């Protein structure tokens, strides 16, 4: 005979099974009661709450928030399902002064409200939606928006303090905000400092701000002057930011013409309060200037620009570390600083290292800085004229079309009375190149000067690479150029300069100048194309040339080309504007002892480059050309 025994877990479950039905019943009853109260309040809401009271409540609340008189002309609409919400129309915001200046209008405003508070006669509102608001704001010279200090928001902004990076606010000034959405708004901002007005239309915004003392995040989309903009902003201490105090913030601006971002600590009123990481990208600078109704000469070649850096506030300025800059595809790294000394103009300085760079873009940027004060521009010369520069550059390779430099060291210095661009050192065609470009003081539109020195360069390789035609010296030599102009540098061309040019070389050859063939042809007494009789080169041991430049004409003072046996001497003019030639020359013995074998042969060089025409002239003397 066996005895039936229950498992132990069944015995343990029996006490639990006794109270489970009771808990379920209680939960069901609580849920039903809550649901009944919820539905009843919404059904009875229209009978328990006066629409006028809610309207008056939101009108008072709005006036309290902004510190101005809010007037509601439209009939309010109150909804109770699924959440209590009131919608108002035809809202005007006016100053409390006797003038009652109109600051803005709102076509429609809706907000959720607490039903229990409304029944008790103390309506509170949150989750605001504004349809087609039209606001008129003024930005004072201090950088602050001209807004009353009487509203709850303004009082909270003024009272907010900081404890380290934490925002502190008196709990009595704190209030619930919720979500604020703006649809199809218009904003007009007048900047007192610049005297300019800015118009924004199609404004759409989404602001998330649970309480005044809590972090804020916002997204704003607008259109100004035909350009669509998107602004993203967030801050854990928004009251400090709005009050012009330094506080953490993140902001980014996006558009087709400009993108920018900042992540760090800053202030909306004090430029020197910013520290953090920043980036700016301009994909099309000419298009941006056109949109901004600005025009600067030479900007077409300075198209794309970008910069990314860590910025730190320093004494009287900023320090930009870990700079990464791009300009027309060229990239650079380095460090820069901006200083704002009392009584002096702001100054931008620093050092940038390029792997590759295009000096044409740098020259254009230099010209932009100088050209900012042209006639027809702002009386003060424009923003660029109010900025001094002291920048140093280095590049492993640099292009100055059609030339190429390596291991370049350069600098730009611009102040109120001087503007200089220097290439202190570079390697050029196996030799070295230095240059100095200087603009006349004043508005830098009174002209300037250029000094260029090339030493030990392979001109033969340069001539071959550039595929230059005509009898040019194939040699390793040096060239010195010193010119000046009375025109603005960005307007001057080769025909607008005056100065000197000199060339010196040792052994080499002058292709297309066959001295023996020229002597043979000269016996006929006819003029001839140099290219028709010269099929060999003229070897030389020394080449010296000096000329003056003026009004598009090079006046050859003296050009002596010493060969082992014969020497060529040239003087005259070369109108390089028209590629013309008008030179007097002679071929003779290099050594006086050989003058019998190589008598002096005078000739005239005419025609045009690169196909000169030779004609003989009667020799007044015979013998050496020296």
C-alpha positions as CSV (number, residue, x, y, z in Angstrom):
1,X,0.0,0.0,0.0
2,X,1.5,3.4,-1.1
3,X,0.9,6.9,0.3
4,X,0.3,9.9,-2.1
5,X,2.5,12.9,-1.2
6,X,2.4,16.4,-2.8
7,X,5.6,18.0,-4.1
8,X,7.1,20.7,-1.9
9,X,6.7,23.5,-4.6
10,X,2.9,22.9,-4.6
11,X,2.8,23.5,-0.9
12,X,4.8,26.7,-1.2
13,X,2.5,28.1,-3.9
14,X,-0.7,27.7,-1.9
15,X,0.0,30.8,0.3
16,X,0.8,32.9,-2.8
17,X,-2.3,31.8,-4.6
18,X,-4.4,33.1,-1.8
19,X,-3.3,36.8,-2.2
20,X,-2.7,37.0,-6.0
21,X,-6.4,37.4,-6.9
22,X,-6.7,40.2,-4.3
23,X,-3.8,42.2,-5.8
24,X,-5.2,41.8,-9.3
25,X,-8.6,43.0,-8.2
26,X,-7.2,46.0,-6.4
27,X,-5.0,46.9,-9.4
28,X,-8.0,46.6,-11.7
29,X,-10.1,48.8,-9.5
30,X,-7.4,51.5,-9.3
31,X,-7.0,51.4,-13.0
32,X,-10.7,51.7,-13.6
33,X,-11.0,54.6,-11.2
34,X,-8.1,56.5,-12.8
35,X,-9.5,55.9,-16.2
36,X,-12.9,57.0,-15.1
37,X,-11.5,60.2,-13.5
38,X,-9.4,60.9,-16.7
39,X,-12.4,60.5,-19.0
40,X,-14.7,62.3,-16.7
41,X,-12.5,65.3,-16.4
42,X,-12.2,65.6,-20.2
43,X,-15.9,65.2,-20.7
44,X,-16.8,67.6,-17.9
45,X,-14.0,70.0,-18.7
46,X,-16.0,72.3,-21.0
47,X,-18.6,72.6,-18.2
48,X,-16.1,73.0,-15.3
49,X,-13.7,75.5,-17.0
50,X,-14.5,78.9,-18.4
51,X,-12.9,79.5,-21.9
52,X,-12.6,83.1,-20.9
53,X,-10.7,82.2,-17.8
54,X,-8.2,80.1,-19.8
55,X,-7.9,82.8,-22.4
56,X,-7.3,85.4,-19.7
57,X,-4.8,83.0,-18.0
58,X,-2.7,82.5,-21.1
59,X,-2.8,86.2,-21.9
60,X,-1.5,86.9,-18.4
61,X,1.0,84.1,-18.5
62,X,2.3,85.3,-21.9
63,X,2.7,88.9,-20.6
64,X,4.3,87.6,-17.5
65,X,6.8,85.5,-19.5
66,X,7.9,88.2,-21.9
67,X,7.5,91.3,-19.8
68,X,5.4,93.1,-22.4
69,X,1.6,93.4,-22.9
70,X,0.2,90.5,-24.9
71,X,-3.2,91.3,-26.5
72,X,-5.4,88.6,-28.0
73,X,-8.0,89.7,-30.5
74,X,-9.1,86.3,-31.9
75,X,-11.6,83.9,-30.3
76,X,-10.0,81.2,-28.3
77,X,-10.5,77.5,-29.1
78,X,-10.2,75.0,-26.2
79,X,-9.8,71.3,-26.7
80,X,-9.8,68.6,-24.0
81,X,-9.0,65.5,-25.9
82,X,-6.6,63.8,-25.9
83,X,-4.9,66.5,-23.8
84,X,-6.2,69.9,-22.7
85,X,-5.0,72.6,-25.2
86,X,-6.0,76.1,-26.0
87,X,-5.4,77.9,-29.3
88,X,-5.4,81.7,-29.6
89,X,-5.2,83.9,-32.7
90,X,-4.4,87.4,-33.7
91,X,-1.9,88.1,-30.9
92,X,0.0,91.4,-30.6
93,X,2.9,92.1,-28.3
94,X,3.5,95.7,-27.3
95,X,5.7,97.7,-25.0
96,X,4.2,98.9,-21.8
97,X,5.2,102.5,-22.4
98,X,2.8,105.2,-23.5
99,X,3.8,104.7,-27.1
100,X,2.9,101.0,-26.9
101,X,5.3,100.2,-29.7
102,X,4.5,97.0,-31.6
103,X,7.2,94.4,-31.1
104,X,5.5,91.5,-32.9
105,X,2.4,89.6,-33.9
106,X,1.5,86.0,-33.8
107,X,-1.2,84.6,-36.1
108,X,-1.9,81.6,-33.9
109,X,-0.5,80.3,-30.6
110,X,-1.5,77.1,-28.9
111,X,-0.4,75.6,-25.6
112,X,-1.3,72.6,-23.4
113,X,-2.5,73.4,-19.9
114,X,-3.0,71.5,-16.7
115,X,-6.6,70.6,-16.3
116,X,-6.6,70.3,-12.5
117,X,-4.9,73.7,-12.2
118,X,-7.4,75.2,-14.6
119,X,-10.3,73.9,-12.5
120,X,-8.7,75.5,-9.4
121,X,-8.5,78.8,-11.4
122,X,-4.7,78.7,-11.7
123,X,-3.9,77.7,-15.3
124,X,-0.3,76.8,-16.2
125,X,0.8,76.3,-19.8
126,X,3.5,74.4,-21.6
127,X,4.2,72.8,-25.0
128,X,3.8,76.0,-27.1
129,X,3.2,76.1,-30.8
130,X,3.5,79.5,-32.6
131,X,2.2,79.9,-36.2
132,X,3.5,82.7,-38.3
133,X,5.0,84.9,-35.6
134,X,6.5,88.2,-36.8
135,X,9.0,89.7,-34.4
136,X,11.0,93.0,-34.5
137,X,14.2,92.9,-32.4
138,X,17.1,95.3,-31.8
139,X,20.6,94.2,-31.0
140,X,22.3,96.9,-28.9
141,X,26.0,97.8,-29.1
142,X,26.7,95.6,-26.1
143,X,25.6,92.6,-28.1
144,X,22.5,92.1,-26.0
145,X,19.0,92.0,-27.4
146,X,17.0,95.1,-26.4
147,X,14.4,93.3,-24.2
148,X,12.7,94.3,-21.0
149,X,13.9,93.1,-17.7
150,X,10.4,92.7,-16.3
151,X,9.4,89.4,-17.7
152,X,9.9,86.0,-15.9
153,X,12.3,84.9,-18.6
154,X,14.4,88.1,-18.3
155,X,14.4,87.9,-14.5
156,X,15.6,84.4,-14.6
157,X,18.4,85.3,-17.1
158,X,19.5,88.2,-15.0
159,X,19.5,86.2,-11.8
160,X,21.2,83.1,-13.1
161,X,24.7,82.5,-11.7
162,X,27.3,79.8,-12.1
163,X,29.1,77.5,-9.9
164,X,32.0,76.3,-12.0
165,X,30.4,75.1,-15.2
166,X,27.0,74.6,-13.5
167,X,24.1,77.0,-13.8
168,X,22.5,78.1,-10.6
169,X,19.0,79.6,-10.4
170,X,16.7,80.6,-7.5
171,X,13.9,77.9,-7.4
172,X,11.4,80.7,-7.1
173,X,12.3,81.9,-10.6
174,X,12.3,78.5,-12.1
175,X,9.4,77.4,-14.4
176,X,8.3,74.7,-16.7
177,X,8.7,75.4,-20.4
178,X,8.4,72.2,-22.3
179,X,8.6,72.2,-26.1
180,X,8.3,75.3,-28.2
181,X,7.7,75.0,-32.0
182,X,7.6,77.8,-34.5
183,X,6.1,77.5,-37.9
184,X,6.6,79.9,-40.8
185,X,7.8,82.8,-38.8
186,X,9.4,86.1,-39.7
187,X,12.2,87.8,-37.8
188,X,13.7,91.3,-38.3
189,X,16.8,92.2,-36.3
190,X,18.3,95.7,-36.3
191,X,22.0,95.9,-35.3
192,X,22.7,99.2,-33.6
193,X,26.5,98.9,-33.9
194,X,26.6,98.4,-37.7
195,X,23.4,100.2,-38.5
196,X,22.3,97.2,-40.6
197,X,19.0,95.3,-40.5
198,X,18.6,91.6,-41.1
199,X,15.5,89.9,-42.3
200,X,14.7,86.2,-41.8
201,X,11.7,84.6,-43.3
202,X,10.2,81.1,-43.3
203,X,11.5,80.6,-39.8
204,X,10.8,77.1,-38.4
205,X,12.1,76.2,-34.9
206,X,11.9,73.3,-32.5
207,X,13.1,74.1,-29.0
208,X,13.3,71.6,-26.2
209,X,13.6,73.2,-22.8
210,X,11.9,71.3,-20.0
211,X,12.6,73.9,-17.3
212,X,14.4,77.2,-17.2
213,X,17.1,75.7,-15.1
214,X,17.5,72.7,-17.4
215,X,19.6,72.3,-20.6
216,X,18.2,73.6,-23.8
217,X,18.5,72.3,-27.4
218,X,17.1,74.0,-30.4
219,X,17.0,73.6,-34.2
220,X,16.1,76.7,-36.3
221,X,15.6,76.8,-40.1
222,X,15.3,80.2,-41.9
223,X,15.8,82.0,-45.2
224,X,17.6,85.3,-45.5
225,X,18.4,87.1,-48.8
226,X,17.4,83.9,-50.7
227,X,19.8,81.6,-48.7
228,X,18.5,78.8,-46.6
229,X,20.1,78.5,-43.2
230,X,20.0,75.8,-40.5
231,X,21.2,76.5,-36.9
232,X,21.6,73.9,-34.3
233,X,22.2,75.1,-30.7
234,X,22.4,73.4,-27.3
235,X,23.7,74.4,-23.9
236,X,23.4,72.9,-20.4
237,X,23.3,76.5,-19.1
238,X,21.1,78.5,-21.5
239,X,20.3,81.3,-19.1
240,X,24.0,82.1,-18.7
241,X,24.4,82.1,-22.5
242,X,21.4,84.4,-23.0
243,X,22.6,86.7,-20.3
244,X,26.0,87.3,-22.0
245,X,27.9,85.2,-19.5
246,X,30.4,82.5,-20.4
247,X,28.9,79.1,-20.5
248,X,29.2,75.8,-22.3
249,X,27.5,75.7,-25.7
250,X,27.5,73.8,-29.0
251,X,26.4,75.6,-32.2
252,X,26.5,74.8,-35.8
253,X,25.4,76.7,-38.9
254,X,24.8,75.0,-42.3
255,X,24.0,76.5,-45.7
256,X,25.1,76.0,-49.3
257,X,27.6,78.9,-49.0
258,X,28.9,78.5,-45.5
259,X,29.1,75.9,-42.8
260,X,30.4,76.6,-39.3
261,X,30.5,74.9,-35.9
262,X,31.6,75.6,-32.4
263,X,31.8,73.4,-29.3
264,X,33.1,74.9,-26.1
265,X,32.6,77.8,-23.8
266,X,31.4,81.2,-25.1
267,X,29.3,84.3,-24.7
268,X,26.9,85.9,-27.1
269,X,28.1,89.4,-26.2
270,X,31.8,89.1,-25.7
271,X,33.9,87.7,-28.5
272,X,36.9,87.2,-26.3
273,X,34.9,84.8,-24.1
274,X,35.1,81.9,-26.6
275,X,37.3,78.8,-26.0
276,X,36.8,75.4,-27.7
277,X,36.9,73.8,-31.1
278,X,35.7,75.5,-34.2
279,X,35.5,74.9,-37.9
280,X,34.4,77.1,-40.9
281,X,34.1,76.0,-44.5
282,X,33.4,78.2,-47.5
283,X,33.1,76.1,-50.7
284,X,32.6,79.1,-53.0
285,X,34.0,82.4,-51.7
286,X,32.9,84.4,-54.8
287,X,29.4,83.1,-54.5
288,X,29.3,84.0,-50.8
289,X,30.5,87.6,-51.5
290,X,27.9,87.9,-54.3
291,X,25.2,86.8,-51.9
292,X,26.5,89.3,-49.3
293,X,26.6,92.1,-51.9
294,X,30.3,92.4,-51.6
295,X,32.9,92.7,-54.3
296,X,36.7,92.3,-54.0
297,X,39.2,92.2,-57.0
298,X,40.9,88.9,-57.8
299,X,38.6,86.8,-55.6
300,X,37.7,84.5,-58.5
301,X,40.9,82.5,-58.1
302,X,40.6,82.4,-54.3
303,X,37.5,80.1,-54.4
304,X,37.4,77.5,-51.6
305,X,38.5,78.1,-48.0
306,X,38.3,76.1,-44.8
307,X,39.7,76.2,-41.3
308,X,39.5,73.9,-38.3
309,X,41.2,74.7,-35.0
310,X,41.2,74.6,-31.2
311,X,40.7,78.2,-30.0
312,X,41.7,79.5,-26.5
313,X,41.0,83.0,-25.1
314,X,44.2,84.8,-24.2
315,X,45.1,88.2,-23.0
316,X,43.5,90.7,-25.5
317,X,42.8,88.0,-28.1
318,X,42.7,84.4,-29.2
319,X,45.2,81.6,-29.7
320,X,44.4,79.1,-32.4
321,X,46.2,75.8,-31.9
322,X,46.2,72.7,-34.1
323,X,45.1,74.7,-37.0
324,X,44.1,72.8,-40.2
325,X,43.5,75.2,-43.1
326,X,42.5,74.6,-46.7
327,X,42.7,77.0,-49.5
328,X,41.8,76.0,-53.1
329,X,42.7,72.4,-52.4
330,X,46.0,73.2,-50.6
331,X,46.2,72.3,-46.9
332,X,48.2,73.6,-44.1
333,X,48.8,73.1,-40.4
334,X,50.1,75.4,-37.7
335,X,49.1,77.9,-35.1
336,X,47.7,81.4,-35.3
337,X,46.7,84.2,-32.9
338,X,44.5,87.3,-33.1
339,X,45.2,90.2,-30.8
340,X,43.0,93.2,-30.0
341,X,45.2,95.8,-28.3
342,X,43.5,99.0,-27.0
343,X,43.9,101.9,-29.5
344,X,45.3,99.6,-32.2
345,X,43.9,97.6,-35.1
346,X,43.3,93.9,-34.6
347,X,46.3,91.8,-35.7
348,X,46.4,88.2,-37.1
349,X,49.7,86.4,-36.8
350,X,51.0,82.9,-36.9
351,X,52.9,80.2,-38.7
352,X,51.5,77.8,-41.3
353,X,53.2,74.8,-42.9
354,X,51.9,73.6,-46.3
355,X,52.8,70.4,-48.1
356,X,51.7,72.0,-51.3
357,X,50.4,75.4,-52.0
358,X,49.5,77.7,-54.8
359,X,51.0,81.1,-54.4
360,X,48.5,82.6,-56.8
361,X,45.8,82.1,-54.1
362,X,48.1,83.6,-51.5
363,X,48.8,86.6,-53.8
364,X,45.1,87.0,-54.3
365,X,44.5,87.0,-50.6
366,X,47.2,89.6,-50.2
367,X,45.6,91.7,-52.9
368,X,42.2,91.3,-51.3
369,X,43.6,92.7,-48.1
370,X,45.0,95.7,-49.9
371,X,42.2,96.2,-52.3
372,X,39.6,96.4,-49.5
373,X,40.1,100.2,-49.4
374,X,39.3,100.9,-53.1
375,X,37.2,103.8,-54.2
376,X,33.6,103.1,-53.9
377,X,34.1,100.9,-50.8
378,X,33.3,101.7,-47.2
379,X,34.8,105.0,-45.8
380,X,36.9,103.1,-43.3
381,X,38.3,100.8,-46.0
382,X,36.2,97.7,-45.1
383,X,36.8,94.9,-42.7
384,X,40.0,93.7,-44.3
385,X,41.6,97.2,-44.1
386,X,41.0,97.2,-40.4
387,X,43.1,94.0,-39.9
388,X,46.9,93.8,-39.6
389,X,48.7,90.7,-40.7
390,X,52.0,89.0,-39.6
391,X,52.0,85.5,-41.1
392,X,54.8,83.1,-41.8
393,X,54.5,80.3,-44.4
394,X,56.5,77.2,-45.3
395,X,55.8,74.8,-48.1
396,X,57.5,71.7,-49.4
397,X,56.3,72.6,-52.9
398,X,54.7,75.8,-54.1
399,X,53.3,76.8,-57.6
400,X,53.6,80.3,-59.0
401,X,52.3,79.5,-62.5
402,X,54.1,78.5,-64.6
403,X,57.0,78.2,-62.1
404,X,57.5,75.6,-59.3
405,X,59.3,76.2,-56.0
406,X,60.4,73.8,-53.3
407,X,61.3,74.2,-49.6
408,X,59.7,77.6,-49.5
409,X,59.8,80.1,-46.6
410,X,57.6,83.1,-47.0
411,X,55.8,85.8,-45.0
412,X,53.1,88.5,-45.2
413,X,53.2,91.7,-43.1
414,X,50.5,94.3,-43.4
415,X,50.0,97.2,-41.0
416,X,48.5,100.6,-41.1
417,X,51.5,102.0,-43.1
418,X,53.1,99.0,-44.8
419,X,52.2,95.9,-46.7
420,X,55.0,93.4,-47.6
421,X,55.1,89.9,-49.0
422,X,58.5,88.1,-48.9
423,X,59.8,84.8,-50.1
424,X,62.8,84.6,-47.9
425,X,64.2,81.4,-49.3
426,X,63.2,78.8,-51.8
427,X,64.7,76.3,-54.3
428,X,64.0,77.1,-57.9
429,X,65.3,75.0,-60.9
430,X,68.3,73.8,-59.0
431,X,69.1,77.2,-57.6
432,X,67.5,79.7,-55.2
433,X,64.8,82.3,-55.4
434,X,64.0,85.2,-53.1
435,X,61.3,87.9,-53.6
436,X,60.0,91.0,-52.0
437,X,56.7,92.6,-52.8
438,X,55.8,95.9,-51.1
439,X,52.7,98.2,-51.4
440,X,52.9,101.9,-50.8
441,X,51.4,103.1,-47.5
442,X,48.0,104.8,-47.3
443,X,45.2,102.8,-48.7
444,X,47.7,100.7,-50.6
445,X,46.3,101.9,-53.9
446,X,49.2,104.3,-54.6
447,X,51.4,101.5,-56.2
448,X,54.2,99.4,-54.9
449,X,57.4,97.6,-55.9
450,X,58.7,94.1,-56.6
451,X,62.2,92.8,-56.1
452,X,63.1,89.3,-57.4
453,X,66.4,87.5,-57.3
454,X,67.2,84.1,-58.9
455,X,70.6,82.6,-58.3
456,X,72.2,79.5,-59.9
457,X,69.0,78.4,-61.7
458,X,68.9,76.0,-64.6
459,X,67.4,78.3,-67.3
460,X,67.9,75.6,-69.9
461,X,65.6,73.2,-68.2
462,X,63.1,76.0,-67.5
463,X,63.0,77.1,-71.1
464,X,62.6,73.5,-72.3
465,X,59.8,72.8,-69.7
466,X,57.9,76.0,-70.6
467,X,58.5,75.3,-74.4
468,X,59.7,78.9,-75.0
469,X,60.7,79.8,-78.5
470,X,63.5,81.9,-79.9
471,X,67.2,82.4,-79.2
472,X,67.2,82.2,-75.4
473,X,70.3,81.3,-73.4
474,X,70.5,77.7,-72.3
475,X,72.6,78.0,-69.2
476,X,72.8,78.1,-65.4
477,X,72.5,81.7,-64.4
478,X,71.2,84.4,-62.2
479,X,68.5,87.0,-62.7
480,X,67.7,90.2,-60.8
481,X,64.5,92.2,-61.2
482,X,63.5,95.4,-59.5
483,X,60.4,97.2,-60.6
484,X,57.8,99.6,-59.3
485,X,54.4,100.8,-60.3
486,X,52.1,103.8,-59.6
487,X,49.0,101.7,-60.0
488,X,47.4,99.5,-57.3
489,X,49.3,96.2,-57.2
490,X,46.1,94.2,-58.1
491,X,45.6,96.3,-61.2
492,X,49.2,96.6,-62.5
493,X,50.4,94.6,-65.6
494,X,53.8,94.2,-67.2
495,X,53.3,97.3,-69.2
496,X,52.6,99.4,-66.1
497,X,56.0,99.0,-64.3
498,X,59.3,100.7,-64.4
499,X,62.6,99.4,-63.2
500,X,65.6,97.3,-64.1
501,X,66.4,93.7,-65.0
502,X,69.8,92.0,-65.1
503,X,70.9,88.6,-66.2
504,X,74.3,86.9,-65.6
505,X,75.5,83.5,-66.6
506,X,78.7,81.6,-67.3
507,X,79.1,78.8,-69.8
508,X,76.1,77.9,-72.0
509,X,74.8,78.2,-75.5
510,X,72.5,80.5,-77.5
511,X,70.5,78.3,-79.8
512,X,69.5,79.6,-83.2
513,X,72.5,82.0,-83.5
514,X,75.0,80.6,-86.0
515,X,77.8,83.3,-86.2
516,X,79.5,81.7,-89.2
517,X,76.2,81.4,-91.2
518,X,75.3,85.0,-90.3
519,X,78.7,86.2,-91.6
520,X,78.2,84.3,-94.8
521,X,74.7,85.7,-95.3
522,X,75.9,89.2,-94.5
523,X,78.1,89.2,-97.6
524,X,75.0,89.3,-99.8
525,X,73.9,92.5,-98.2
526,X,70.3,91.3,-97.8
527,X,68.2,91.2,-94.7
528,X,67.1,87.7,-93.6
529,X,65.2,85.8,-90.9
530,X,67.6,84.6,-88.3
531,X,65.9,81.2,-88.2
532,X,66.5,80.7,-91.9
533,X,70.3,80.7,-91.6
534,X,71.0,79.6,-88.0
535,X,71.1,75.9,-87.6
536,X,73.7,75.8,-84.9
537,X,74.1,77.3,-81.4
538,X,76.5,80.0,-80.3
539,X,78.5,78.7,-77.4
540,X,79.5,81.3,-74.8
541,X,81.6,81.5,-71.7
542,X,79.9,84.5,-70.2
543,X,76.6,86.2,-70.6
544,X,75.8,89.6,-69.1
545,X,72.8,91.7,-69.8
546,X,71.3,94.8,-68.2
547,X,68.1,96.6,-69.2
548,X,65.7,99.3,-68.1
549,X,61.9,98.7,-68.1
550,X,59.4,101.5,-68.7
551,X,56.0,101.8,-70.3
552,X,56.1,98.3,-71.8
553,X,59.5,98.8,-73.3
554,X,62.8,97.1,-72.3
555,X,65.8,99.3,-73.1
556,X,68.9,97.2,-73.4
557,X,71.7,99.2,-71.9
558,X,74.3,96.6,-72.7
559,X,74.3,92.9,-73.5
560,X,77.6,91.1,-73.9
561,X,77.8,87.5,-74.8
562,X,81.4,86.3,-74.7
563,X,82.2,83.2,-76.7
564,X,85.6,81.3,-76.9
565,X,86.4,83.0,-80.2
566,X,83.7,85.6,-80.9
567,X,81.6,88.0,-78.9
568,X,78.2,89.4,-79.5
569,X,77.2,92.9,-78.3
570,X,73.6,94.2,-78.3
571,X,71.9,97.5,-77.4
572,X,68.5,98.9,-78.2
573,X,64.9,98.5,-77.3
574,X,62.4,95.7,-77.0
575,X,58.7,96.8,-76.9
576,X,57.5,93.7,-75.2
577,X,53.9,94.9,-75.3
578,X,53.9,94.2,-79.0
579,X,56.7,91.6,-79.0
580,X,58.7,93.9,-81.3
581,X,62.5,94.2,-81.6
582,X,64.8,97.2,-82.4
583,X,68.4,96.3,-81.5
584,X,71.8,97.3,-82.8
585,X,74.4,94.6,-82.5
586,X,77.8,93.5,-83.6
587,X,79.9,90.3,-83.8
588,X,83.6,90.5,-83.4
589,X,86.7,88.8,-82.1
590,X,86.7,88.1,-78.4
591,X,90.5,88.7,-78.2
592,X,92.0,91.7,-80.0
593,X,94.7,89.5,-81.5
594,X,92.1,87.6,-83.5
595,X,90.4,90.6,-85.0
596,X,91.9,90.0,-88.4
597,X,90.3,86.6,-88.6
598,X,87.0,87.8,-87.1
599,X,86.5,91.4,-88.1
600,X,83.7,93.4,-86.5
601,X,80.3,92.8,-88.2
602,X,77.6,95.3,-87.2
603,X,73.9,94.4,-87.7
604,X,70.4,95.4,-86.9
605,X,67.8,93.2,-85.3
606,X,64.2,93.9,-86.2
607,X,60.9,92.0,-86.7
608,X,59.2,90.4,-83.7
609,X,59.9,87.7,-81.2
610,X,60.5,84.8,-81.5
611,X,61.4,85.3,-85.2
612,X,63.9,88.2,-85.5
613,X,65.0,89.6,-88.8
614,X,68.7,90.5,-89.3
615,X,70.0,93.2,-91.6
616,X,73.5,94.4,-92.1
617,X,74.7,98.0,-91.5
618,X,78.0,99.5,-92.8
619,X,80.8,99.0,-90.3
620,X,82.3,102.2,-89.2
621,X,85.2,100.4,-87.5
622,X,86.8,97.1,-87.7
623,X,88.4,94.9,-85.1
624,X,87.4,93.8,-81.7
625,X,83.9,94.4,-80.3
626,X,85.3,95.1,-76.9
